């Protein structure tokens, strides 16, 4: 494997999607989702993506002495979500380096793109703060997630 691998361009079909509903506590005084909640939505979808791939959850990673840390987060907003909207958050692994991975998210409401996000995660040993190699089986699963799935969660 090369030190940095990119997934084939599959921008038309997400590798994974998770559905969730906007709760009242997530909207601000303008009655739209508070901007910081979009990062939480991505984090929830990423956790479900990891679970769907059969990779260790954050607790199992911690027990093994290695964890994924967010190194960079970028969100571009296009339109606002509101209370009670159903959101579909697509997740795709765009690139994997030696110890980091770039994950892209799309947040949609009934086919309308509300936001795009990109997170860079680093796999590291919390005790030392040093990055470590992403395991080969993770690479295979993350880059091989090519078949689209139905959104997780419940909803219409």
Biotite code that builds the C-alpha atoms (Angstrom):
import biotite.structure as struc

atoms = struc.array([
    struc.Atom([0.000, 0.000, 0.000], chain_id="A", res_id=1, res_name="UNK", atom_name="CA", element="C"),
    struc.Atom([1.129, 3.510, -0.657], chain_id="A", res_id=2, res_name="UNK", atom_name="CA", element="C"),
    struc.Atom([1.671, 5.951, 2.208], chain_id="A", res_id=3, res_name="UNK", atom_name="CA", element="C"),
    struc.Atom([-1.334, 7.991, 1.133], chain_id="A", res_id=4, res_name="UNK", atom_name="CA", element="C"),
    struc.Atom([-4.254, 6.421, -0.622], chain_id="A", res_id=5, res_name="UNK", atom_name="CA", element="C"),
    struc.Atom([-7.378, 8.024, -2.019], chain_id="A", res_id=6, res_name="UNK", atom_name="CA", element="C"),
    struc.Atom([-10.682, 6.334, -2.456], chain_id="A", res_id=7, res_name="UNK", atom_name="CA", element="C"),
    struc.Atom([-11.964, 6.138, -6.024], chain_id="A", res_id=8, res_name="UNK", atom_name="CA", element="C"),
    struc.Atom([-14.221, 9.047, -6.954], chain_id="A", res_id=9, res_name="UNK", atom_name="CA", element="C"),
    struc.Atom([-17.676, 7.990, -5.867], chain_id="A", res_id=10, res_name="UNK", atom_name="CA", element="C"),
    struc.Atom([-19.123, 11.431, -5.255], chain_id="A", res_id=11, res_name="UNK", atom_name="CA", element="C"),
    struc.Atom([-22.481, 10.453, -6.748], chain_id="A", res_id=12, res_name="UNK", atom_name="CA", element="C"),
    struc.Atom([-23.116, 7.727, -4.142], chain_id="A", res_id=13, res_name="UNK", atom_name="CA", element="C"),
    struc.Atom([-22.184, 8.057, -0.481], chain_id="A", res_id=14, res_name="UNK", atom_name="CA", element="C"),
    struc.Atom([-20.321, 5.219, 1.217], chain_id="A", res_id=15, res_name="UNK", atom_name="CA", element="C"),
    struc.Atom([-22.657, 5.538, 4.195], chain_id="A", res_id=16, res_name="UNK", atom_name="CA", element="C"),
    struc.Atom([-25.532, 7.733, 5.334], chain_id="A", res_id=17, res_name="UNK", atom_name="CA", element="C"),
    struc.Atom([-27.067, 8.291, 8.750], chain_id="A", res_id=18, res_name="UNK", atom_name="CA", element="C"),
    struc.Atom([-30.458, 9.901, 9.315], chain_id="A", res_id=19, res_name="UNK", atom_name="CA", element="C"),
    struc.Atom([-31.329, 12.026, 12.325], chain_id="A", res_id=20, res_name="UNK", atom_name="CA", element="C"),
    struc.Atom([-34.005, 14.499, 13.317], chain_id="A", res_id=21, res_name="UNK", atom_name="CA", element="C"),
    struc.Atom([-33.280, 18.048, 14.517], chain_id="A", res_id=22, res_name="UNK", atom_name="CA", element="C"),
    struc.Atom([-34.249, 18.464, 18.163], chain_id="A", res_id=23, res_name="UNK", atom_name="CA", element="C"),
    struc.Atom([-35.599, 21.643, 19.736], chain_id="A", res_id=24, res_name="UNK", atom_name="CA", element="C"),
    struc.Atom([-32.461, 22.069, 21.890], chain_id="A", res_id=25, res_name="UNK", atom_name="CA", element="C"),
    struc.Atom([-30.340, 22.312, 18.699], chain_id="A", res_id=26, res_name="UNK", atom_name="CA", element="C"),
    struc.Atom([-31.942, 25.457, 17.289], chain_id="A", res_id=27, res_name="UNK", atom_name="CA", element="C"),
    struc.Atom([-30.995, 29.014, 18.186], chain_id="A", res_id=28, res_name="UNK", atom_name="CA", element="C"),
    struc.Atom([-32.982, 32.247, 18.579], chain_id="A", res_id=29, res_name="UNK", atom_name="CA", element="C"),
    struc.Atom([-33.387, 32.480, 14.792], chain_id="A", res_id=30, res_name="UNK", atom_name="CA", element="C"),
    struc.Atom([-35.062, 29.042, 14.956], chain_id="A", res_id=31, res_name="UNK", atom_name="CA", element="C"),
    struc.Atom([-32.372, 27.415, 12.814], chain_id="A", res_id=32, res_name="UNK", atom_name="CA", element="C"),
    struc.Atom([-29.811, 24.805, 13.852], chain_id="A", res_id=33, res_name="UNK", atom_name="CA", element="C"),
    struc.Atom([-26.992, 26.466, 15.786], chain_id="A", res_id=34, res_name="UNK", atom_name="CA", element="C"),
    struc.Atom([-23.840, 26.231, 13.651], chain_id="A", res_id=35, res_name="UNK", atom_name="CA", element="C"),
    struc.Atom([-21.844, 24.179, 16.149], chain_id="A", res_id=36, res_name="UNK", atom_name="CA", element="C"),
    struc.Atom([-24.380, 21.351, 16.038], chain_id="A", res_id=37, res_name="UNK", atom_name="CA", element="C"),
    struc.Atom([-23.367, 20.481, 12.477], chain_id="A", res_id=38, res_name="UNK", atom_name="CA", element="C"),
    struc.Atom([-20.027, 19.235, 13.847], chain_id="A", res_id=39, res_name="UNK", atom_name="CA", element="C"),
    struc.Atom([-21.904, 17.044, 16.320], chain_id="A", res_id=40, res_name="UNK", atom_name="CA", element="C"),
    struc.Atom([-24.085, 15.669, 13.500], chain_id="A", res_id=41, res_name="UNK", atom_name="CA", element="C"),
    struc.Atom([-20.932, 14.721, 11.582], chain_id="A", res_id=42, res_name="UNK", atom_name="CA", element="C"),
    struc.Atom([-19.432, 13.123, 14.679], chain_id="A", res_id=43, res_name="UNK", atom_name="CA", element="C"),
    struc.Atom([-22.582, 11.043, 15.238], chain_id="A", res_id=44, res_name="UNK", atom_name="CA", element="C"),
    struc.Atom([-22.594, 9.932, 11.585], chain_id="A", res_id=45, res_name="UNK", atom_name="CA", element="C"),
    struc.Atom([-18.871, 9.088, 11.733], chain_id="A", res_id=46, res_name="UNK", atom_name="CA", element="C"),
    struc.Atom([-19.441, 6.899, 14.793], chain_id="A", res_id=47, res_name="UNK", atom_name="CA", element="C"),
    struc.Atom([-22.233, 5.067, 12.968], chain_id="A", res_id=48, res_name="UNK", atom_name="CA", element="C"),
    struc.Atom([-19.994, 4.720, 9.874], chain_id="A", res_id=49, res_name="UNK", atom_name="CA", element="C"),
    struc.Atom([-17.240, 3.133, 11.989], chain_id="A", res_id=50, res_name="UNK", atom_name="CA", element="C"),
    struc.Atom([-19.812, 0.846, 13.600], chain_id="A", res_id=51, res_name="UNK", atom_name="CA", element="C"),
    struc.Atom([-21.239, -0.195, 10.199], chain_id="A", res_id=52, res_name="UNK", atom_name="CA", element="C"),
    struc.Atom([-17.736, -1.066, 8.963], chain_id="A", res_id=53, res_name="UNK", atom_name="CA", element="C"),
    struc.Atom([-17.103, -3.250, 11.995], chain_id="A", res_id=54, res_name="UNK", atom_name="CA", element="C"),
    struc.Atom([-14.173, -1.138, 13.201], chain_id="A", res_id=55, res_name="UNK", atom_name="CA", element="C"),
    struc.Atom([-13.477, -0.652, 16.917], chain_id="A", res_id=56, res_name="UNK", atom_name="CA", element="C"),
    struc.Atom([-15.672, 1.940, 18.587], chain_id="A", res_id=57, res_name="UNK", atom_name="CA", element="C"),
    struc.Atom([-14.055, 4.781, 20.578], chain_id="A", res_id=58, res_name="UNK", atom_name="CA", element="C"),
    struc.Atom([-14.177, 2.813, 23.851], chain_id="A", res_id=59, res_name="UNK", atom_name="CA", element="C"),
    struc.Atom([-12.505, -0.243, 22.281], chain_id="A", res_id=60, res_name="UNK", atom_name="CA", element="C"),
    struc.Atom([-9.883, 2.035, 20.712], chain_id="A", res_id=61, res_name="UNK", atom_name="CA", element="C"),
    struc.Atom([-9.204, 3.620, 24.082], chain_id="A", res_id=62, res_name="UNK", atom_name="CA", element="C"),
    struc.Atom([-8.796, 0.214, 25.724], chain_id="A", res_id=63, res_name="UNK", atom_name="CA", element="C"),
    struc.Atom([-6.227, -0.661, 23.036], chain_id="A", res_id=64, res_name="UNK", atom_name="CA", element="C"),
    struc.Atom([-4.277, 2.507, 23.879], chain_id="A", res_id=65, res_name="UNK", atom_name="CA", element="C"),
    struc.Atom([-4.945, 4.203, 20.544], chain_id="A", res_id=66, res_name="UNK", atom_name="CA", element="C"),
    struc.Atom([-7.598, 6.679, 19.486], chain_id="A", res_id=67, res_name="UNK", atom_name="CA", element="C"),
    struc.Atom([-8.753, 8.850, 16.611], chain_id="A", res_id=68, res_name="UNK", atom_name="CA", element="C"),
    struc.Atom([-8.432, 12.571, 17.274], chain_id="A", res_id=69, res_name="UNK", atom_name="CA", element="C"),
    struc.Atom([-9.883, 15.373, 15.155], chain_id="A", res_id=70, res_name="UNK", atom_name="CA", element="C"),
    struc.Atom([-6.975, 17.429, 13.821], chain_id="A", res_id=71, res_name="UNK", atom_name="CA", element="C"),
    struc.Atom([-8.923, 19.659, 11.468], chain_id="A", res_id=72, res_name="UNK", atom_name="CA", element="C"),
    struc.Atom([-12.578, 20.420, 10.902], chain_id="A", res_id=73, res_name="UNK", atom_name="CA", element="C"),
    struc.Atom([-14.026, 22.551, 8.138], chain_id="A", res_id=74, res_name="UNK", atom_name="CA", element="C"),
    struc.Atom([-17.730, 23.155, 7.473], chain_id="A", res_id=75, res_name="UNK", atom_name="CA", element="C"),
    struc.Atom([-19.262, 25.061, 4.580], chain_id="A", res_id=76, res_name="UNK", atom_name="CA", element="C"),
    struc.Atom([-22.896, 26.075, 5.116], chain_id="A", res_id=77, res_name="UNK", atom_name="CA", element="C"),
    struc.Atom([-25.337, 26.365, 2.207], chain_id="A", res_id=78, res_name="UNK", atom_name="CA", element="C"),
    struc.Atom([-28.779, 26.544, 3.849], chain_id="A", res_id=79, res_name="UNK", atom_name="CA", element="C"),
    struc.Atom([-30.256, 26.225, 7.329], chain_id="A", res_id=80, res_name="UNK", atom_name="CA", element="C"),
    struc.Atom([-31.818, 23.228, 8.980], chain_id="A", res_id=81, res_name="UNK", atom_name="CA", element="C"),
    struc.Atom([-34.738, 23.824, 11.318], chain_id="A", res_id=82, res_name="UNK", atom_name="CA", element="C"),
    struc.Atom([-36.467, 22.121, 14.198], chain_id="A", res_id=83, res_name="UNK", atom_name="CA", element="C"),
    struc.Atom([-37.972, 18.730, 13.304], chain_id="A", res_id=84, res_name="UNK", atom_name="CA", element="C"),
    struc.Atom([-36.197, 18.479, 9.918], chain_id="A", res_id=85, res_name="UNK", atom_name="CA", element="C"),
    struc.Atom([-34.949, 15.022, 8.968], chain_id="A", res_id=86, res_name="UNK", atom_name="CA", element="C"),
    struc.Atom([-31.276, 15.219, 7.994], chain_id="A", res_id=87, res_name="UNK", atom_name="CA", element="C"),
    struc.Atom([-29.299, 12.664, 6.006], chain_id="A", res_id=88, res_name="UNK", atom_name="CA", element="C"),
    struc.Atom([-25.584, 12.833, 6.730], chain_id="A", res_id=89, res_name="UNK", atom_name="CA", element="C"),
    struc.Atom([-23.420, 11.084, 4.141], chain_id="A", res_id=90, res_name="UNK", atom_name="CA", element="C"),
    struc.Atom([-19.960, 9.880, 5.124], chain_id="A", res_id=91, res_name="UNK", atom_name="CA", element="C"),
    struc.Atom([-17.052, 8.966, 2.867], chain_id="A", res_id=92, res_name="UNK", atom_name="CA", element="C"),
    struc.Atom([-13.395, 8.281, 3.507], chain_id="A", res_id=93, res_name="UNK", atom_name="CA", element="C"),
    struc.Atom([-11.641, 10.441, 0.946], chain_id="A", res_id=94, res_name="UNK", atom_name="CA", element="C"),
    struc.Atom([-8.003, 9.784, 1.808], chain_id="A", res_id=95, res_name="UNK", atom_name="CA", element="C"),
    struc.Atom([-5.859, 7.748, 4.158], chain_id="A", res_id=96, res_name="UNK", atom_name="CA", element="C"),
    struc.Atom([-2.272, 8.607, 4.981], chain_id="A", res_id=97, res_name="UNK", atom_name="CA", element="C"),
    struc.Atom([0.104, 6.772, 7.315], chain_id="A", res_id=98, res_name="UNK", atom_name="CA", element="C"),
    struc.Atom([-1.621, 7.954, 10.486], chain_id="A", res_id=99, res_name="UNK", atom_name="CA", element="C"),
    struc.Atom([-4.379, 10.278, 9.311], chain_id="A", res_id=100, res_name="UNK", atom_name="CA", element="C"),
    struc.Atom([-7.553, 10.107, 7.275], chain_id="A", res_id=101, res_name="UNK", atom_name="CA", element="C"),
    struc.Atom([-9.753, 12.675, 5.594], chain_id="A", res_id=102, res_name="UNK", atom_name="CA", element="C"),
    struc.Atom([-13.483, 12.100, 5.972], chain_id="A", res_id=103, res_name="UNK", atom_name="CA", element="C"),
    struc.Atom([-16.041, 14.056, 3.932], chain_id="A", res_id=104, res_name="UNK", atom_name="CA", element="C"),
    struc.Atom([-19.601, 14.660, 5.049], chain_id="A", res_id=105, res_name="UNK", atom_name="CA", element="C"),
    struc.Atom([-22.671, 15.974, 3.279], chain_id="A", res_id=106, res_name="UNK", atom_name="CA", element="C"),
    struc.Atom([-25.708, 17.111, 5.232], chain_id="A", res_id=107, res_name="UNK", atom_name="CA", element="C"),
    struc.Atom([-28.960, 17.051, 3.258], chain_id="A", res_id=108, res_name="UNK", atom_name="CA", element="C"),
    struc.Atom([-32.623, 17.721, 3.917], chain_id="A", res_id=109, res_name="UNK", atom_name="CA", element="C"),
    struc.Atom([-34.969, 16.010, 1.444], chain_id="A", res_id=110, res_name="UNK", atom_name="CA", element="C"),
    struc.Atom([-32.276, 16.102, -1.252], chain_id="A", res_id=111, res_name="UNK", atom_name="CA", element="C"),
    struc.Atom([-31.245, 19.728, -0.591], chain_id="A", res_id=112, res_name="UNK", atom_name="CA", element="C"),
    struc.Atom([-27.588, 20.123, 0.428], chain_id="A", res_id=113, res_name="UNK", atom_name="CA", element="C"),
    struc.Atom([-27.394, 22.144, 3.630], chain_id="A", res_id=114, res_name="UNK", atom_name="CA", element="C"),
    struc.Atom([-23.699, 21.759, 4.452], chain_id="A", res_id=115, res_name="UNK", atom_name="CA", element="C"),
    struc.Atom([-20.457, 20.083, 3.408], chain_id="A", res_id=116, res_name="UNK", atom_name="CA", element="C"),
    struc.Atom([-17.802, 19.196, 5.943], chain_id="A", res_id=117, res_name="UNK", atom_name="CA", element="C"),
    struc.Atom([-14.312, 17.751, 5.997], chain_id="A", res_id=118, res_name="UNK", atom_name="CA", element="C"),
    struc.Atom([-12.652, 16.308, 9.082], chain_id="A", res_id=119, res_name="UNK", atom_name="CA", element="C"),
    struc.Atom([-9.061, 15.128, 9.314], chain_id="A", res_id=120, res_name="UNK", atom_name="CA", element="C"),
    struc.Atom([-8.585, 12.470, 11.977], chain_id="A", res_id=121, res_name="UNK", atom_name="CA", element="C"),
    struc.Atom([-5.215, 11.342, 13.348], chain_id="A", res_id=122, res_name="UNK", atom_name="CA", element="C"),
    struc.Atom([-4.720, 7.913, 14.876], chain_id="A", res_id=123, res_name="UNK", atom_name="CA", element="C"),
    struc.Atom([-2.485, 8.266, 17.927], chain_id="A", res_id=124, res_name="UNK", atom_name="CA", element="C"),
    struc.Atom([-1.429, 6.958, 21.316], chain_id="A", res_id=125, res_name="UNK", atom_name="CA", element="C"),
    struc.Atom([-3.004, 9.257, 23.910], chain_id="A", res_id=126, res_name="UNK", atom_name="CA", element="C"),
    struc.Atom([-0.338, 8.389, 26.498], chain_id="A", res_id=127, res_name="UNK", atom_name="CA", element="C"),
    struc.Atom([2.504, 9.694, 24.325], chain_id="A", res_id=128, res_name="UNK", atom_name="CA", element="C"),
    struc.Atom([0.665, 12.019, 21.955], chain_id="A", res_id=129, res_name="UNK", atom_name="CA", element="C"),
    struc.Atom([2.432, 10.329, 19.040], chain_id="A", res_id=130, res_name="UNK", atom_name="CA", element="C"),
    struc.Atom([0.689, 9.341, 15.864], chain_id="A", res_id=131, res_name="UNK", atom_name="CA", element="C"),
    struc.Atom([0.668, 5.664, 14.906], chain_id="A", res_id=132, res_name="UNK", atom_name="CA", element="C"),
    struc.Atom([0.002, 3.783, 11.681], chain_id="A", res_id=133, res_name="UNK", atom_name="CA", element="C"),
    struc.Atom([-3.622, 3.219, 10.771], chain_id="A", res_id=134, res_name="UNK", atom_name="CA", element="C"),
    struc.Atom([-4.108, -0.579, 10.770], chain_id="A", res_id=135, res_name="UNK", atom_name="CA", element="C"),
    struc.Atom([-4.195, -2.299, 7.369], chain_id="A", res_id=136, res_name="UNK", atom_name="CA", element="C"),
    struc.Atom([-7.630, -3.817, 7.989], chain_id="A", res_id=137, res_name="UNK", atom_name="CA", element="C"),
    struc.Atom([-9.004, -0.332, 8.697], chain_id="A", res_id=138, res_name="UNK", atom_name="CA", element="C"),
    struc.Atom([-7.574, 0.887, 5.377], chain_id="A", res_id=139, res_name="UNK", atom_name="CA", element="C"),
    struc.Atom([-9.229, -1.950, 3.510], chain_id="A", res_id=140, res_name="UNK", atom_name="CA", element="C"),
    struc.Atom([-12.616, -1.337, 5.126], chain_id="A", res_id=141, res_name="UNK", atom_name="CA", element="C"),
    struc.Atom([-12.526, 2.456, 4.914], chain_id="A", res_id=142, res_name="UNK", atom_name="CA", element="C"),
    struc.Atom([-11.409, 2.654, 1.291], chain_id="A", res_id=143, res_name="UNK", atom_name="CA", element="C"),
    struc.Atom([-13.544, -0.316, 0.303], chain_id="A", res_id=144, res_name="UNK", atom_name="CA", element="C"),
    struc.Atom([-16.770, 1.211, 1.554], chain_id="A", res_id=145, res_name="UNK", atom_name="CA", element="C"),
    struc.Atom([-18.080, 1.696, -1.968], chain_id="A", res_id=146, res_name="UNK", atom_name="CA", element="C"),
    struc.Atom([-21.577, 0.307, -1.782], chain_id="A", res_id=147, res_name="UNK", atom_name="CA", element="C"),
    struc.Atom([-24.114, 2.920, -0.704], chain_id="A", res_id=148, res_name="UNK", atom_name="CA", element="C"),
    struc.Atom([-26.200, 2.068, 2.320], chain_id="A", res_id=149, res_name="UNK", atom_name="CA", element="C"),
    struc.Atom([-29.599, 3.193, 3.456], chain_id="A", res_id=150, res_name="UNK", atom_name="CA", element="C"),
    struc.Atom([-29.646, 5.990, 6.014], chain_id="A", res_id=151, res_name="UNK", atom_name="CA", element="C"),
    struc.Atom([-29.444, 4.728, 9.578], chain_id="A", res_id=152, res_name="UNK", atom_name="CA", element="C"),
    struc.Atom([-31.763, 5.810, 12.349], chain_id="A", res_id=153, res_name="UNK", atom_name="CA", element="C"),
    struc.Atom([-35.505, 6.045, 12.137], chain_id="A", res_id=154, res_name="UNK", atom_name="CA", element="C"),
    struc.Atom([-37.704, 8.347, 10.187], chain_id="A", res_id=155, res_name="UNK", atom_name="CA", element="C"),
    struc.Atom([-40.011, 8.754, 7.253], chain_id="A", res_id=156, res_name="UNK", atom_name="CA", element="C"),
])
